[in-house]
Amino acid sequence: MVAADRGNWTWDYPPVFYVVMGLFAGTEVLLSVLLMRVFDVCLFVGLSIAIFILLTQSRRPSLTWGFAIALVPLEMFIIPSTNPSSWAVISTGTLWISLLGFLETSGRRKFGLGTLAVVSTVIGVGARADAVPYSILAVCAFVAHSFTLDRRFIYCFVRPALLCRSGHRLGAPFHPESHERSNVVGGCSRPLGAGMA
């Protein structure tokens, strides 16, 4: 165990991911890493199962096939990693389908899927500032897939639109000067490929 100058010491990433992962940090490095990885897997599986149960029967294949196609091979490595990208991937993959289910269900299912959409947003923006635009893209995909000019859709759309706005507001206090956030908003500070020689 030695002091290192690499880490989230300057708050380049939002702190929620690191606060949660810090709960598993201990003197046994291998055990700490394994616990963090197991937690991320459980978070992914738990959210996915909860959404699967709450979705209508006809929407469940969208969840399973969506993950089956998107996860192989890279995301199967990223999700159980100790990298904040793990939560960003989990967030984006669960947000759009929970919103779609939110539109198509009612009662307890609607409430549950709406709650899971909020949870998905929070874990995304709490891990990476650039997860906010991905959350917005998930909402845009939901709108593009489900758009109709009726009162029910407009009523249901107001909440995801507010979720986008609140996701942006939630992400900003975590670290307003985040390097990754500034890259998303203003572009890279140096040309791509610089320093890669």
C-alpha positions as CSV (number, residue, x, y, z in Angstrom):
1,M,0.0,0.0,0.0
2,V,1.6,3.2,-1.2
3,A,0.4,6.8,-1.6
4,A,-0.7,7.5,-5.2
5,D,-1.3,10.7,-7.1
6,R,-3.9,9.0,-9.3
7,G,-7.5,9.0,-8.2
8,N,-10.6,11.2,-7.8
9,W,-8.7,13.5,-5.5
10,T,-9.5,16.6,-7.5
11,W,-13.2,15.6,-8.0
12,D,-12.8,15.0,-11.7
13,Y,-15.8,12.5,-11.3
14,P,-19.0,12.9,-9.4
15,P,-18.5,11.5,-5.9
16,V,-21.5,9.2,-5.5
17,F,-19.8,6.2,-7.1
18,Y,-16.7,6.6,-5.1
19,V,-18.6,7.1,-1.8
20,V,-20.4,3.9,-2.3
21,M,-17.3,2.0,-3.5
22,G,-15.5,3.4,-0.5
23,L,-17.7,1.4,1.8
24,F,-16.0,-1.8,0.5
25,A,-12.5,-0.4,0.6
26,G,-10.3,-2.1,3.2
27,T,-6.7,-3.2,3.9
28,E,-7.3,-6.4,1.9
29,V,-7.1,-5.0,-1.7
30,L,-8.2,-8.2,-3.4
31,L,-11.2,-8.6,-1.2
32,S,-12.1,-4.9,-1.6
33,V,-12.0,-5.2,-5.4
34,L,-14.0,-8.4,-5.4
35,L,-16.7,-6.8,-3.2
36,M,-16.9,-3.8,-5.4
37,R,-17.3,-6.0,-8.5
38,V,-19.9,-8.2,-6.9
39,F,-21.8,-5.1,-5.8
40,D,-21.9,-3.7,-9.3
41,V,-23.1,-7.0,-10.7
42,C,-25.8,-7.2,-8.0
43,L,-26.9,-3.6,-8.8
44,F,-27.2,-4.5,-12.5
45,V,-29.0,-7.8,-12.0
46,G,-31.2,-6.3,-9.3
47,L,-32.4,-3.4,-11.4
48,S,-32.8,-5.6,-14.4
49,I,-34.9,-8.2,-12.5
50,A,-37.1,-5.5,-10.9
51,I,-37.7,-3.9,-14.3
52,F,-38.4,-7.3,-15.9
53,I,-41.0,-8.1,-13.3
54,L,-42.8,-4.8,-13.6
55,L,-42.8,-4.7,-17.4
56,T,-45.7,-6.1,-19.4
57,Q,-45.3,-9.6,-20.8
58,S,-44.9,-8.2,-24.4
59,R,-42.0,-5.8,-23.3
60,R,-39.9,-8.3,-21.4
61,P,-38.1,-9.5,-24.6
62,S,-37.1,-5.9,-25.4
63,L,-35.2,-5.8,-22.1
64,T,-33.5,-9.3,-22.4
65,W,-32.6,-9.0,-26.1
66,G,-31.5,-5.4,-25.7
67,F,-29.0,-6.4,-23.0
68,A,-28.0,-9.6,-24.7
69,I,-27.0,-7.7,-27.9
70,A,-25.5,-4.7,-26.2
71,L,-23.5,-6.4,-23.4
72,V,-21.4,-8.7,-25.5
73,P,-18.4,-8.5,-25.3
74,L,-17.3,-5.1,-23.9
75,E,-20.0,-4.3,-21.4
76,M,-19.7,-7.7,-19.7
77,F,-16.2,-6.5,-18.7
78,I,-17.3,-2.9,-17.8
79,I,-20.3,-3.6,-15.6
80,P,-18.4,-5.7,-13.0
81,S,-15.5,-3.3,-13.1
82,T,-14.4,-0.8,-10.5
83,N,-14.7,2.0,-13.1
84,P,-17.6,4.5,-12.8
85,S,-18.4,3.7,-16.4
86,S,-20.1,0.6,-14.9
87,W,-22.9,2.7,-13.4
88,A,-23.2,4.8,-16.5
89,V,-23.8,1.7,-18.6
90,I,-26.2,0.3,-16.1
91,S,-28.1,3.6,-16.0
92,T,-28.4,4.0,-19.7
93,G,-29.4,0.4,-20.3
94,T,-32.2,0.4,-17.7
95,L,-33.5,4.0,-18.1
96,W,-35.1,3.8,-21.5
97,I,-36.9,0.5,-20.9
98,S,-38.2,1.6,-17.5
99,L,-39.6,4.8,-19.2
100,L,-41.2,2.8,-21.9
101,G,-42.8,0.5,-19.3
102,F,-43.8,3.6,-17.3
103,L,-45.8,4.8,-20.3
104,E,-47.5,1.5,-21.0
105,T,-48.5,0.4,-17.5
106,S,-50.7,1.8,-14.7
107,G,-51.0,1.6,-11.0
108,R,-48.2,0.0,-9.0
109,R,-46.3,-1.0,-12.0
110,K,-46.3,2.5,-13.3
111,F,-45.1,3.8,-9.9
112,G,-42.4,1.1,-9.7
113,L,-41.1,1.7,-13.2
114,G,-41.1,5.5,-12.6
115,T,-39.1,5.0,-9.4
116,L,-36.6,2.7,-11.1
117,A,-36.2,5.3,-13.9
118,V,-35.3,7.9,-11.2
119,V,-32.9,5.4,-9.6
120,S,-31.3,4.7,-13.0
121,T,-30.8,8.4,-13.6
122,V,-29.3,9.0,-10.2
123,I,-26.7,6.2,-10.4
124,G,-25.7,7.4,-13.8
125,V,-25.2,11.1,-13.0
126,G,-23.7,10.1,-9.6
127,A,-20.9,8.1,-11.4
128,R,-20.1,10.2,-14.5
129,A,-21.0,13.7,-15.5
130,D,-21.2,12.6,-19.1
131,A,-24.0,10.2,-18.2
132,V,-26.4,13.1,-18.3
133,P,-26.5,13.4,-22.1
134,Y,-26.8,9.6,-22.3
135,S,-29.9,9.8,-20.0
136,I,-31.3,12.5,-22.3
137,L,-30.7,10.2,-25.3
138,A,-32.5,7.5,-23.5
139,V,-35.5,9.8,-23.0
140,C,-35.3,10.8,-26.7
141,A,-35.4,7.2,-27.7
142,F,-38.4,6.6,-25.5
143,V,-40.1,9.6,-27.1
144,A,-39.3,8.6,-30.6
145,H,-40.5,5.1,-30.1
146,S,-43.8,6.1,-28.3
147,F,-44.8,9.4,-29.7
148,T,-48.5,10.0,-30.2
149,L,-50.6,13.1,-30.2
150,D,-52.9,12.2,-27.3
151,R,-53.3,13.5,-23.8
152,R,-52.1,10.4,-22.1
153,F,-48.7,10.5,-23.9
154,I,-48.3,14.2,-23.2
155,Y,-49.1,13.7,-19.5
156,C,-46.6,10.8,-19.3
157,F,-43.9,12.7,-21.3
158,V,-43.9,15.6,-18.9
159,R,-42.3,13.4,-16.1
160,P,-39.4,12.0,-18.2
161,A,-38.8,15.6,-19.5
162,L,-38.5,16.7,-15.9
163,L,-36.3,13.7,-15.2
164,C,-33.9,15.0,-17.9
165,R,-33.8,18.4,-16.4
166,S,-33.5,17.1,-12.8
167,G,-30.8,14.7,-14.0
168,H,-28.8,17.7,-15.3
169,R,-29.4,19.5,-12.1
170,L,-28.5,16.4,-10.0
171,G,-25.2,16.0,-11.9
172,A,-24.1,19.6,-11.7
173,P,-23.6,19.8,-7.9
174,F,-21.7,16.5,-7.9
175,H,-18.9,18.4,-9.7
176,P,-19.6,21.5,-11.7
177,E,-16.1,21.7,-13.0
178,S,-15.8,18.1,-14.0
179,H,-13.2,17.4,-16.8
180,E,-15.6,14.9,-18.4
181,R,-18.5,17.3,-18.2
182,S,-16.6,20.1,-19.8
183,N,-15.6,17.8,-22.6
184,V,-19.2,16.9,-23.3
185,V,-20.4,20.5,-23.1
186,G,-17.4,22.3,-24.8
187,G,-15.5,19.6,-26.6
188,C,-12.1,18.2,-25.9
189,S,-9.5,20.6,-24.6
190,R,-6.9,19.1,-26.9
191,P,-7.0,17.5,-30.3
192,L,-8.0,13.8,-30.3
193,G,-5.0,11.6,-30.4
194,A,-2.7,14.1,-28.8
195,G,-0.2,12.5,-26.6
196,M,-1.0,9.0,-27.9
197,A,2.3,8.6,-29.8
